[in-house]
Amino acid sequence: MNAKGLIDSPMPYVQQTNGMPSPPWRDASFPENADRTCNRLLIVAPHVVQYSSPLFREIAQRTQLNILVAYCSMQGAESGVDPGFGVKVSWDTPLLEGYPWTNIPNRALRSGLGHFFGLFNPGLWTLIRDGHFDAVLICGYYFASAWIALAAAKCYGTPALFVSDSHSLQSWRAQSGWKVRIKKILLQRIFSLVDAVVVSSSGGIEYLKSLGFPEDRVVLAPSAVDNKWWTGQAAKVDRNAARAAWGIPAGSSVAFFCGKLQRWKGPLDLLEAFALANVPNSYLSFAGDGPERSNLERRAAELGLTDRVRFLGFLNQSQLPSAYCAADLFVLPSLFEPFGLVVNEAMLCGLPVAVSDRVGARFDLVRPDENGFVFPAGNVEALAAILRQILQDPERRAHMGAAARHRMETWSPREYADSFVRAVNLVAKGRVSS
């Protein structure tokens, strides 16, 4: 949907029901005679994210909540160059179906997601003033419109929540002690402004506690993907055909990376570890694109691994299940990773996983030696030892892959939506989350 030519008021509510019951509203605000037995939640999202859409659909089905998603940008829903991948992206799964949403016009002088004032949506103020919401949930605090929404919620007495996927004060670059201390003070002030915080992992709970935020005002909403879609697609994959498409022999073992090829994702560490492990008849596949691709290709040639390393390029959602199912081990060696939803995807496709200790998913999804491994970020030798161990043991891989699928049975959009109900109840009704 295009915001071109709109005034500073929300676009009319766009009904995307897909057979679902119609919500009680007729536009982006709630009429006075609307059903007041349900809590009314406004979700302020900076842009359209392919991972969020199935979660919003799940929340929309909860009878305890009436939700409206207010997008500050339609980036993600429209075809365009993704700055992280460095290539044109047009997602091939439905992003705007099954839940109510509206697009608030962006009035930024220089629009974009890469800087604080790139999203400036004054229409949020009007929406919150007139919307009769029981709570406003703001996805992040790193863009100007988040603060417009927070100020409006404060002005009109509407409880406000932040979503945070952080689990550490550290970033992927080394930071001096004084910078970390200043960052901690700023974050303490920021989080003190909201009534509750929704986090994506148990590591996030400890992180908020370290900032002095009351634990009883933190709600864990499992950071999930569309489990049913992933398991359904994985079940259809012909593993040998998928391998043949990538030029990988059927009887070999394969380590797999999926993500943006950027330094902080650690793809070069994985390549070096693969070379060091030197497992016979093994291959390494990279799905994704980005600024590190040329460096990886050059280094693979220097190591004499050109014939055993595959660069698959950017793969759309519908192509990824085949790539996962063609592999034997998924590796995410990130130097910084708030959560890492690719871990969910890999486990749903039956892969054991090896992740660095900077990956947020490790707190709740990865059970060392049961369904995966955790190694120190940047430690090439430790990762090489894992590759050497698991790529030569098909029986253990099968056992760990089954355990990975089993773990995901209770980490899904269902639990995510239940958590949102608890979070809104916590701030709107004054009930403490169980």
C-alpha positions as CSV (number, residue, x, y, z in Angstrom):
1,M,0.0,0.0,0.0
2,N,1.3,3.4,-0.9
3,A,1.2,6.3,1.5
4,K,1.7,8.9,-1.3
5,G,-0.6,11.8,-1.1
6,L,-2.1,11.0,2.3
7,I,-2.7,13.5,5.1
8,D,-1.4,13.1,8.6
9,S,-4.1,10.7,9.7
10,P,-4.1,7.0,9.6
11,M,-5.2,5.2,6.5
12,P,-8.6,3.6,6.7
13,Y,-8.6,0.2,8.3
14,V,-7.8,-2.5,5.7
15,Q,-9.8,-5.6,6.4
16,Q,-7.7,-8.8,5.7
17,T,-9.9,-11.4,7.2
18,N,-9.2,-14.6,5.2
19,G,-12.3,-16.1,6.6
20,M,-11.7,-14.7,10.1
21,P,-14.5,-12.9,12.1
22,S,-14.5,-9.2,11.4
23,P,-13.1,-7.0,14.3
24,P,-15.6,-4.6,16.0
25,W,-14.2,-1.5,14.4
26,R,-14.9,0.0,10.9
27,D,-11.8,2.1,10.7
28,A,-8.5,2.6,12.6
29,S,-10.2,3.9,15.7
30,F,-12.7,2.2,18.0
31,P,-16.3,3.5,18.1
32,E,-17.9,4.1,21.4
33,N,-20.3,1.2,21.0
34,A,-17.5,-1.4,20.2
35,D,-17.2,-4.6,22.2
36,R,-15.5,-3.6,25.4
37,T,-15.1,-7.1,26.8
38,C,-11.8,-7.4,24.8
39,N,-8.7,-5.5,25.5
40,R,-7.7,-3.2,22.6
41,L,-4.1,-3.2,21.6
42,L,-2.3,-0.9,19.2
43,I,1.0,-2.3,17.9
44,V,3.3,0.3,16.5
45,A,5.8,-1.3,14.1
46,P,8.5,0.5,12.2
47,H,8.1,-1.6,9.0
48,V,6.7,-4.8,7.6
49,V,8.7,-7.9,8.7
50,Q,8.2,-11.3,7.2
51,Y,8.6,-13.0,10.6
52,S,6.1,-10.8,12.3
53,S,3.1,-11.4,10.0
54,P,2.3,-15.0,11.2
55,L,2.6,-13.8,14.8
56,F,0.2,-10.9,14.2
57,R,-2.3,-13.4,12.6
58,E,-2.1,-15.6,15.6
59,I,-2.7,-12.7,18.0
60,A,-5.6,-11.5,15.9
61,Q,-7.3,-14.9,16.5
62,R,-7.3,-14.4,20.3
63,T,-10.8,-13.5,21.5
64,Q,-9.3,-11.7,24.5
65,L,-7.6,-9.1,22.2
66,N,-8.6,-6.7,19.5
67,I,-5.4,-5.6,17.8
68,L,-4.5,-3.0,15.2
69,V,-1.0,-2.9,13.7
70,A,0.2,0.6,12.7
71,Y,3.0,0.4,10.2
72,C,5.3,3.5,10.1
73,S,6.8,2.3,6.8
74,M,5.7,-0.3,4.2
75,Q,9.3,-1.4,3.6
76,G,9.3,-5.1,3.5
77,A,5.9,-5.4,1.9
78,E,7.1,-3.6,-1.2
79,S,9.8,-4.9,-3.5
80,G,13.1,-3.1,-3.0
81,V,16.8,-3.4,-2.2
82,D,17.4,-4.7,1.3
83,P,20.4,-2.8,2.7
84,G,21.5,-5.9,4.7
85,F,21.5,-8.3,1.9
86,G,22.5,-5.8,-0.7
87,V,20.1,-7.2,-3.3
88,K,16.5,-6.6,-4.4
89,V,14.0,-8.5,-2.1
90,S,10.4,-9.3,-2.7
91,W,9.1,-11.7,-0.1
92,D,7.0,-14.6,-1.5
93,T,4.9,-15.3,1.6
94,P,1.8,-13.3,2.6
95,L,2.7,-10.4,4.8
96,L,-0.5,-8.3,5.2
97,E,-3.2,-11.0,5.4
98,G,-5.1,-12.3,8.4
99,Y,-4.8,-9.3,10.8
100,P,-6.0,-5.7,10.8
101,W,-3.4,-3.1,10.0
102,T,-3.0,0.5,8.9
103,N,-0.2,2.5,7.4
104,I,0.6,5.9,9.1
105,P,2.1,8.3,6.6
106,N,5.8,9.0,7.1
107,R,6.6,12.7,7.1
108,A,10.4,12.4,7.6
109,L,12.5,14.8,5.5
110,R,14.8,11.9,4.7
111,S,12.9,8.7,5.2
112,G,14.6,5.4,5.9
113,L,15.1,2.8,8.6
114,G,18.8,3.4,9.1
115,H,18.6,6.6,11.2
116,F,16.5,7.9,14.1
117,F,14.5,10.6,12.2
118,G,14.0,8.3,9.2
119,L,10.5,7.5,10.6
120,F,8.5,10.5,11.6
121,N,4.8,9.6,11.7
122,P,2.8,12.4,13.5
123,G,-0.5,10.6,12.6
124,L,0.3,8.2,15.5
125,W,-0.7,10.9,17.9
126,T,-4.2,11.3,16.4
127,L,-4.6,7.5,16.2
128,I,-3.8,7.0,19.9
129,R,-5.8,10.1,21.0
130,D,-9.0,8.8,19.2
131,G,-8.4,5.1,19.3
132,H,-9.7,4.1,22.7
133,F,-6.9,1.6,23.1
134,D,-6.3,-0.3,26.4
135,A,-2.5,-0.5,25.7
136,V,0.0,0.6,23.1
137,L,2.9,-1.8,22.3
138,I,5.9,-0.1,20.6
139,C,8.3,-2.3,18.7
140,G,11.6,-0.7,19.7
141,Y,12.7,2.7,20.7
142,Y,15.3,3.5,18.1
143,F,13.1,5.6,15.7
144,A,11.4,9.0,16.3
145,S,7.9,7.7,15.8
146,A,8.3,5.4,18.8
147,W,8.6,8.5,21.0
148,I,5.6,10.1,19.3
149,A,3.6,7.0,20.2
150,L,5.0,6.9,23.8
151,A,4.3,10.6,24.3
152,A,0.8,10.3,23.0
153,A,0.2,7.3,25.3
154,K,1.5,9.2,28.3
155,C,-0.6,12.2,27.4
156,Y,-3.9,10.3,27.1
157,G,-3.3,7.9,30.0
158,T,-2.9,4.8,27.9
159,P,-0.5,2.1,29.2
160,A,2.6,1.7,27.0
161,L,4.9,-1.3,26.5
162,F,8.2,-1.7,24.7
163,V,9.3,-4.8,22.8
164,S,13.0,-5.6,23.3
165,D,14.9,-8.5,21.9
166,S,18.2,-7.6,23.6
167,H,20.0,-9.8,26.1
168,S,23.2,-7.9,26.6
169,L,24.6,-4.4,26.8
170,Q,27.4,-5.5,24.4
171,S,27.4,-5.0,20.7
172,W,29.5,-6.9,18.2
173,R,32.2,-4.3,18.4
174,A,34.4,-4.0,21.5
175,Q,33.2,-1.2,23.8
176,S,35.1,0.5,26.5
177,G,33.8,0.3,30.1
178,W,32.7,3.9,30.3
179,K,30.6,3.6,27.1
180,V,28.8,0.5,28.5
181,R,28.1,2.3,31.8
182,I,26.6,5.3,30.0
183,K,24.6,3.0,27.8
184,K,23.2,1.3,30.9
185,I,22.2,4.6,32.5
186,L,20.4,5.7,29.3
187,L,18.6,2.3,28.9
188,Q,17.5,2.5,32.6
189,R,15.9,5.8,31.9
190,I,14.3,4.7,28.7
191,F,12.7,1.5,30.1
192,S,11.5,3.4,33.2
193,L,9.1,5.3,30.9
194,V,7.0,2.3,30.1
195,D,4.6,0.2,32.1
196,A,6.0,-3.2,30.9
197,V,8.5,-4.7,28.5
198,V,7.9,-7.7,26.3
199,V,11.1,-9.7,25.7
200,S,12.0,-12.5,23.2
201,S,14.1,-14.8,25.4
202,S,14.8,-15.7,29.0
203,G,18.1,-13.9,28.5
204,G,16.0,-10.7,27.9
205,I,14.5,-11.2,31.4
206,E,17.9,-11.2,33.0
207,Y,19.0,-8.3,30.9
208,L,16.0,-6.2,32.1
209,K,16.7,-7.2,35.7
210,S,20.3,-6.1,35.3
211,L,18.9,-2.7,34.4
212,G,16.9,-2.6,37.5
213,F,13.5,-3.1,35.7
214,P,11.0,-4.9,37.9
215,E,10.8,-8.6,36.9
216,D,7.1,-8.7,37.4
217,R,6.7,-6.1,34.7
218,V,8.6,-8.2,32.1
219,V,6.8,-10.7,29.9
220,L,8.5,-13.4,27.8
221,A,6.9,-13.7,24.4
222,P,8.7,-16.6,22.6
223,S,10.3,-15.2,19.5
224,A,8.8,-17.6,17.0
225,V,8.3,-18.3,13.3
226,D,5.3,-19.9,11.6
227,N,5.9,-23.4,12.9
228,K,3.2,-25.1,10.9
229,W,4.4,-23.6,7.6
230,W,8.0,-24.6,8.2
231,T,7.3,-28.2,9.3
232,G,4.8,-28.6,6.4
233,Q,7.2,-27.3,3.8
234,A,10.1,-29.4,5.2
235,A,8.0,-32.6,5.0
236,K,7.6,-32.0,1.2
237,V,11.4,-31.6,0.5
238,D,13.2,-34.3,-1.5
239,R,16.6,-34.1,0.3
240,N,18.6,-35.8,-2.5
241,A,17.0,-33.5,-5.2
242,A,17.7,-30.5,-3.1
243,R,21.4,-31.5,-2.7
244,A,21.6,-32.2,-6.4
245,A,20.4,-28.7,-7.1
246,W,23.3,-27.3,-5.1
247,G,25.8,-29.7,-6.6
248,I,26.3,-31.6,-3.3
249,P,26.7,-35.4,-3.3
250,A,24.0,-37.4,-1.6
251,G,26.3,-39.2,0.8
252,S,28.3,-36.2,2.0
253,S,27.8,-34.1,5.2
254,V,26.9,-30.4,5.0
255,A,27.3,-27.5,7.4
256,F,24.9,-24.7,6.6
257,F,24.7,-20.9,7.3
258,C,21.7,-18.7,6.5
259,G,21.7,-15.0,6.9
260,K,23.1,-11.7,5.8
261,L,26.8,-12.0,4.8
262,Q,28.0,-9.3,7.2
263,R,31.0,-9.3,9.5
264,W,28.9,-9.3,12.7
265,K,27.2,-12.6,11.6
266,G,30.6,-14.3,11.7
267,P,30.5,-16.1,8.3
268,L,34.3,-15.9,7.9
269,D,34.8,-17.6,11.3
270,L,32.6,-20.5,10.0
271,L,34.7,-20.8,6.8
272,E,37.9,-20.8,8.8
273,A,36.6,-23.4,11.2
274,F,35.4,-25.6,8.3
275,A,38.9,-25.5,6.8
276,L,40.4,-26.3,10.2
277,A,38.1,-29.2,10.9
278,N,39.0,-30.7,7.5
279,V,36.2,-33.4,7.6
280,P,36.5,-35.8,4.6
281,N,33.5,-35.6,2.2
282,S,32.0,-32.6,3.8
283,Y,30.6,-29.4,2.3
284,L,29.8,-25.9,3.5
285,S,26.8,-23.9,2.2
286,F,26.1,-20.2,2.6
287,A,22.5,-19.0,1.9
288,G,22.3,-15.2,1.8
289,D,24.1,-12.2,0.3
290,G,25.8,-9.1,1.5
291,P,29.1,-7.2,1.7
292,E,31.2,-10.1,3.0
293,R,30.4,-12.4,0.1
294,S,33.4,-11.4,-2.1
295,N,35.7,-11.8,0.9
296,L,34.4,-15.2,1.6
297,E,34.7,-16.3,-2.0
298,R,38.3,-15.1,-2.1
299,R,39.2,-16.7,1.2
300,A,37.6,-20.0,0.1
301,A,39.9,-20.0,-2.9
302,E,42.9,-19.2,-0.8
303,L,42.1,-22.2,1.4
304,G,41.6,-24.5,-1.6
305,L,38.0,-25.0,-0.7
306,T,36.3,-23.6,-3.8
307,D,34.9,-27.1,-4.8
308,R,33.5,-27.7,-1.3
309,V,31.9,-24.4,-0.5
310,R,28.6,-23.3,-2.0
311,F,27.3,-19.8,-2.2
312,L,23.6,-20.1,-2.8
313,G,22.9,-16.3,-2.8
314,F,19.7,-14.8,-1.4
315,L,16.9,-17.4,-1.0
316,N,13.3,-16.4,-0.6
317,Q,11.1,-17.9,2.1
318,S,9.7,-20.6,-0.1
319,Q,13.2,-21.7,-1.1
320,L,14.7,-22.0,2.4
321,P,13.1,-25.3,3.6
322,S,14.9,-27.2,0.8
323,A,18.2,-25.5,1.7
324,Y,17.8,-26.5,5.4
325,C,16.8,-30.0,4.6
326,A,19.8,-30.5,2.3
327,A,22.1,-29.8,5.3
328,D,23.2,-31.8,8.3
329,L,24.1,-29.0,10.8
330,F,23.1,-25.4,11.0
331,V,25.7,-22.9,12.3
332,L,25.1,-19.3,13.4
333,P,28.5,-17.9,14.6
334,S,27.3,-14.4,15.1
335,L,29.4,-11.9,17.2
336,F,26.1,-10.2,18.1
337,E,22.6,-11.6,17.6
338,P,19.6,-10.4,19.6
339,F,17.7,-13.7,18.9
340,G,18.3,-15.4,15.6
341,L,15.0,-16.7,14.1
342,V,17.0,-18.8,11.6
343,V,17.7,-21.1,14.5
344,N,13.9,-21.7,14.8
345,E,13.7,-22.4,11.1
346,A,16.6,-24.9,11.2
347,M,15.3,-26.8,14.2
348,L,11.8,-27.0,12.6
349,C,13.5,-28.6,9.6
350,G,15.1,-31.2,11.8
351,L,18.6,-29.8,12.0
352,P,20.9,-29.8,15.1
353,V,22.4,-26.3,15.6
354,A,25.7,-24.8,16.6
355,V,25.4,-21.2,17.8
356,S,27.8,-18.7,19.4
357,D,27.3,-17.6,23.0
358,R,26.2,-14.2,21.6
359,V,23.0,-15.6,20.0
360,G,19.8,-15.0,22.0
361,A,18.1,-18.2,20.8
362,R,20.7,-20.2,22.9
363,F,18.9,-19.3,26.1
364,D,15.7,-21.2,25.4
365,L,16.1,-23.3,22.3
366,V,19.6,-24.8,22.3
367,R,20.2,-27.6,24.8
368,P,23.9,-28.4,24.5
369,D,24.6,-32.0,23.5
370,E,20.9,-32.7,23.2
371,N,19.8,-30.7,20.2
372,G,22.8,-28.5,19.5
373,F,26.0,-26.8,20.7
374,V,27.1,-23.4,22.1
375,F,30.6,-22.1,21.5
376,P,32.4,-18.9,22.4
377,A,31.9,-16.2,19.7
378,G,35.0,-15.8,17.6
379,N,36.6,-19.0,18.8
380,V,37.4,-20.8,15.5
381,E,39.0,-23.7,17.2
382,A,36.0,-24.5,19.3
383,L,33.7,-24.3,16.3
384,A,36.1,-26.6,14.3
385,A,35.9,-29.2,17.1
386,I,32.1,-29.2,16.8
387,L,32.2,-29.6,13.1
388,R,34.8,-32.4,13.3
389,Q,32.6,-34.1,15.9
390,I,29.1,-33.9,14.4
391,L,29.8,-34.0,10.6
392,Q,31.3,-37.5,11.0
393,D,28.5,-38.9,13.1
394,P,25.2,-39.4,11.2
395,E,23.5,-41.3,13.9
396,R,24.1,-38.6,16.5
397,R,22.9,-35.9,14.0
398,A,19.7,-37.8,13.5
399,H,19.1,-38.1,17.2
400,M,19.8,-34.4,17.8
401,G,17.7,-33.3,14.8
402,A,14.7,-35.1,16.2
403,A,15.3,-33.5,19.6
404,A,15.4,-30.1,17.8
405,R,12.0,-30.6,16.3
406,H,10.6,-31.7,19.6
407,R,11.9,-28.6,21.4
408,M,10.0,-26.4,19.0
409,E,6.6,-27.9,19.9
410,T,6.3,-25.4,22.8
411,W,8.0,-22.5,21.2
412,S,5.5,-21.3,18.6
413,P,3.1,-18.5,17.6
414,R,0.6,-20.0,20.0
415,E,2.8,-19.3,23.0
416,Y,3.7,-15.9,21.6
417,A,0.1,-14.8,21.3
418,D,-0.7,-16.1,24.8
419,S,2.1,-13.9,26.1
420,F,0.7,-10.9,24.5
421,V,-2.6,-11.5,26.2
422,R,-0.8,-11.7,29.5
423,A,1.2,-8.5,28.8
424,V,-1.9,-6.5,28.0
425,N,-3.7,-7.8,31.0
426,L,-0.8,-6.8,33.1
427,V,-0.9,-3.2,32.2
428,A,-4.5,-2.7,31.3
429,K,-6.1,-4.6,34.1
430,G,-3.4,-4.4,36.8
431,R,-3.1,-8.1,37.0
432,V,0.4,-9.5,37.5
433,S,1.5,-12.0,34.9
434,S,1.8,-15.6,36.1
